Amino acid sequence: MTSCATCIVRNSAICGALSNAELATLNKIGRRRTLEAGETLIWEGEESVLVANVIDGVLKVTTSLKDGREQIVGIACPSDFLGRPFGENAGQSVVALSDAKVCLFAREAFDGFAREHPDLQTTLLERILGELDLSRRWMLLLSRKTASERVATFILEMSQRLADHGCAAPGGSIDTLRLPFGRQQMADILGMTIETVSRQLTELKKRGVIRLPSRQAIEIVDRAALEALA
């Protein structure tokens, strides 16, 4: 595996809490893997055998009903941590939305390493609490907000997340985002139909709040108005 010290997400991933000597030890139990768009990394309900850091690309975290219906419950960007450490089974599936690169660790080996490094455990806890806060905000969005409020909130949330993780659209503006998925997947995330999502986006465009240069790109023209709508 390429040295952890030269990893592009070295400072923002969970391993940023480790010293160079500790990184060298972690490096010995990890390996790099490249995923193609649509490839599954982790299967829901199966034994939790690996965890991973996202190095490049975007992945979706999903859960499914027995009849095959799927709900996207999370989006993972570079430096995000995936998998279920200290657990027997995977609670969700993880699938690449775009071509992606990840740093993989056998779950048992990672668990053993984490137990010996309190700083890493603290960073893991901080990440988990952050995801819990996000999940609670998402529960409010899905249960109480109107269709227009959901779409506005989603655009703002993704703008911040993609900018934070270096996934912003070319050009560097945090007010321009190129989503790694289409409107159908956006509808799946928001618990809406694709027709409703398309109508809401069109309405925001008519009101001059956003521009839609392509089906997967959104430009925020009036952030204050979008925040008010959310």
C-alpha positions as CSV (number, residue, x, y, z in Angstrom):
1,M,0.0,0.0,0.0
2,T,1.1,3.5,-0.7
3,S,2.5,5.2,2.4
4,C,-0.1,6.8,4.7
5,A,2.2,9.8,5.1
6,T,1.6,10.8,1.4
7,C,-2.2,10.1,1.3
8,I,-4.2,13.0,0.0
9,V,-6.7,12.7,2.8
10,R,-4.1,12.2,5.5
11,N,-4.9,15.2,7.6
12,S,-8.7,15.1,7.3
13,A,-9.4,11.3,7.7
14,I,-9.6,9.6,11.0
15,C,-5.9,8.6,10.8
16,G,-5.0,12.3,11.0
17,A,-4.9,11.8,14.8
18,L,-2.0,9.4,14.5
19,S,1.8,10.0,14.7
20,N,4.1,9.0,11.8
21,A,5.2,5.9,13.8
22,E,1.6,4.9,14.4
23,L,0.7,5.6,10.7
24,A,3.5,3.2,9.7
25,T,1.9,0.5,11.8
26,L,-1.5,1.2,10.4
27,N,-0.1,1.2,6.9
28,K,1.0,-2.4,7.3
29,I,-2.6,-3.7,7.9
30,G,-4.2,-1.6,5.1
31,R,-4.5,-1.9,1.3
32,R,-5.8,0.3,-1.5
33,R,-8.7,-0.6,-3.7
34,T,-10.3,1.0,-6.7
35,L,-14.0,0.8,-7.2
36,E,-16.0,1.3,-10.4
37,A,-19.2,3.3,-10.3
38,G,-22.0,0.9,-9.2
39,E,-19.7,-1.5,-7.5
40,T,-20.7,-2.6,-3.9
41,L,-18.1,-2.4,-1.2
42,I,-20.1,-3.5,1.8
43,W,-23.3,-5.6,1.8
44,E,-26.1,-4.8,4.3
45,G,-26.7,-7.6,6.8
46,E,-23.5,-9.6,6.0
47,E,-20.7,-10.1,8.4
48,S,-18.7,-6.9,9.1
49,V,-15.3,-7.9,7.7
50,L,-13.8,-4.6,6.6
51,V,-13.8,-0.9,7.3
52,A,-12.5,1.8,5.0
53,N,-11.4,5.4,4.5
54,V,-12.6,7.1,1.3
55,I,-9.6,8.6,-0.6
56,D,-11.3,9.7,-3.8
57,G,-14.8,9.6,-5.3
58,V,-18.3,9.5,-3.8
59,L,-20.2,6.5,-2.4
60,K,-23.8,6.0,-1.2
61,V,-24.8,4.3,2.0
62,T,-28.2,2.5,1.6
63,T,-30.6,0.3,3.5
64,S,-33.3,-1.9,1.9
65,L,-36.6,-3.5,2.6
66,K,-37.3,-7.2,1.9
67,D,-39.3,-6.2,-1.3
68,G,-36.2,-4.6,-2.8
69,R,-37.1,-0.9,-2.1
70,E,-33.9,1.1,-1.3
71,Q,-33.4,4.2,0.8
72,I,-30.2,6.2,0.5
73,V,-29.3,7.1,4.1
74,G,-25.9,8.7,3.6
75,I,-23.3,10.0,1.1
76,A,-19.6,9.4,1.7
77,C,-16.9,11.8,0.3
78,P,-13.1,11.7,0.5
79,S,-11.9,11.4,4.1
80,D,-15.1,9.8,5.3
81,F,-15.0,6.6,7.2
82,L,-17.1,3.6,6.2
83,G,-18.0,0.3,7.8
84,R,-18.9,-0.9,11.3
85,P,-16.0,-1.2,13.7
86,F,-16.5,-3.2,16.8
87,G,-19.6,-4.8,15.3
88,E,-20.5,-8.2,13.9
89,N,-22.7,-7.3,11.0
90,A,-23.0,-4.4,8.5
91,G,-26.0,-2.3,9.1
92,Q,-26.0,-0.7,5.6
93,S,-24.7,-1.4,2.1
94,V,-22.1,0.9,0.6
95,V,-22.0,1.4,-3.2
96,A,-19.8,3.6,-5.3
97,L,-21.7,6.4,-7.0
98,S,-18.6,7.3,-9.1
99,D,-15.3,5.7,-9.7
100,A,-13.7,5.7,-6.2
101,K,-10.5,4.8,-4.3
102,V,-10.6,3.5,-0.7
103,C,-8.2,2.4,1.9
104,L,-9.3,-0.9,3.3
105,F,-8.7,-2.5,6.6
106,A,-9.8,-5.9,7.9
107,R,-12.3,-5.0,10.6
108,E,-10.8,-7.2,13.3
109,A,-7.3,-5.9,12.6
110,F,-8.5,-2.3,12.7
111,D,-10.5,-3.0,15.9
112,G,-7.3,-4.3,17.6
113,F,-5.3,-1.3,16.4
114,A,-8.0,1.2,17.6
115,R,-8.1,-0.4,21.0
116,E,-4.4,0.4,21.4
117,H,-4.7,4.0,20.2
118,P,-7.0,6.2,22.3
119,D,-6.6,9.2,20.0
120,L,-8.0,7.2,17.1
121,Q,-10.9,6.0,19.2
122,T,-11.6,9.6,20.2
123,T,-11.6,10.7,16.5
124,L,-14.0,7.8,15.7
125,L,-16.3,8.9,18.4
126,E,-16.4,12.4,17.1
127,R,-17.2,11.2,13.6
128,I,-20.0,9.0,14.9
129,L,-21.5,11.8,16.9
130,G,-21.3,14.0,13.9
131,E,-23.2,11.4,11.8
132,L,-25.8,11.1,14.6
133,D,-26.4,14.8,14.4
134,L,-26.8,14.6,10.7
135,S,-29.2,11.7,11.0
136,R,-31.3,13.7,13.4
137,R,-31.5,16.6,11.0
138,W,-32.4,14.2,8.2
139,M,-35.2,12.8,10.3
140,L,-36.7,16.3,10.7
141,L,-36.3,16.9,6.9
142,L,-38.1,13.6,6.0
143,S,-40.8,13.8,8.6
144,R,-41.8,17.5,8.8
145,K,-40.6,19.5,5.9
146,T,-42.5,20.2,2.7
147,A,-41.2,19.2,-0.7
148,S,-39.8,22.7,-1.4
149,E,-38.1,22.8,2.0
150,R,-36.6,19.4,1.5
151,V,-35.0,20.3,-1.9
152,A,-33.7,23.6,-0.6
153,T,-32.3,21.9,2.5
154,F,-30.7,19.2,0.5
155,I,-29.0,21.6,-1.9
156,L,-27.5,23.6,1.1
157,E,-26.4,20.4,2.9
158,M,-24.7,19.0,-0.2
159,S,-23.1,22.3,-1.0
160,Q,-21.5,22.3,2.4
161,R,-20.5,18.6,2.5
162,L,-19.0,18.6,-1.0
163,A,-17.1,21.8,-0.3
164,D,-15.8,20.4,3.1
165,H,-14.5,17.3,1.4
166,G,-13.1,18.8,-1.7
167,C,-15.8,17.4,-4.0
168,A,-17.0,20.8,-5.2
169,A,-17.4,21.3,-9.0
170,P,-14.5,22.5,-11.1
171,G,-14.0,26.2,-10.6
172,G,-13.6,26.1,-6.8
173,S,-16.8,28.0,-5.9
174,I,-18.7,26.5,-3.0
175,D,-21.9,27.9,-4.7
176,T,-21.5,25.5,-7.5
177,L,-21.9,21.8,-7.0
178,R,-21.8,18.9,-9.3
179,L,-23.8,16.1,-7.8
180,P,-22.4,12.6,-8.2
181,F,-25.9,11.3,-8.9
182,G,-29.0,12.1,-10.9
183,R,-32.4,13.3,-10.0
184,Q,-33.8,9.8,-9.4
185,Q,-31.2,9.2,-6.7
186,M,-31.8,12.6,-5.3
187,A,-35.5,11.7,-5.1
188,D,-34.6,8.4,-3.3
189,I,-32.6,10.4,-0.7
190,L,-35.4,12.8,-0.1
191,G,-38.2,10.2,-0.1
192,M,-39.9,11.9,-3.0
193,T,-40.8,11.1,-6.6
194,I,-38.5,12.2,-9.4
195,E,-41.3,14.3,-10.9
196,T,-41.7,16.2,-7.6
197,V,-37.9,16.8,-7.4
198,S,-37.8,18.1,-11.0
199,R,-40.8,20.4,-10.3
200,Q,-39.1,21.9,-7.2
201,L,-35.8,22.4,-9.0
202,T,-37.6,24.1,-11.9
203,E,-39.5,26.4,-9.5
204,L,-36.3,27.4,-7.7
205,K,-34.7,28.2,-11.1
206,K,-37.8,30.3,-12.2
207,R,-37.4,32.3,-8.9
208,G,-33.8,33.0,-9.7
209,V,-32.5,31.1,-6.6
210,I,-30.5,28.5,-8.5
211,R,-29.3,27.8,-12.1
212,L,-29.3,24.3,-13.6
213,P,-26.4,24.2,-16.2
214,S,-26.8,20.4,-16.5
215,R,-28.9,17.6,-15.0
216,Q,-26.2,17.0,-12.3
217,A,-24.9,20.5,-11.7
218,I,-26.6,23.1,-9.5
219,E,-25.4,26.8,-9.1
220,I,-26.7,28.6,-6.1
221,V,-27.5,32.2,-7.2
222,D,-29.2,33.5,-4.1
223,R,-28.0,31.6,-1.0
224,A,-29.9,33.8,1.5
225,A,-33.2,33.1,-0.4
226,L,-32.4,29.3,-0.4
227,E,-31.7,29.4,3.3
228,A,-35.0,31.1,3.9
229,L,-36.9,28.5,1.8
230,A,-35.1,25.7,3.8
